[in-house]
Amino acid sequence: MHALRHFYASVLLDAGENVKALSQYLGHADPGFTLRVYTHLMQSSESRTRRAVDGMYECIDSVPDGPGTAQGS
């Protein structure tokens, strides 16, 4: 049963679920406890961070010019 619980937590963390929600799902009173127990399963957080920042720059590149910019001048 413990292995299944650990698997459940790892799947949710890998999918990007936040620690506070996971803490509630597992019945932990303190999200800090959940973080201490399962932090080693959060190895993909670096790649999620990289994708989030890359996505932000993609949005910036696709924003149309504003009214104060001259196009074709």
Helices and strands as residue ranges (DSSP letters): H 2-14, H 19-26, H 31-38, G 39-41, H 45-61
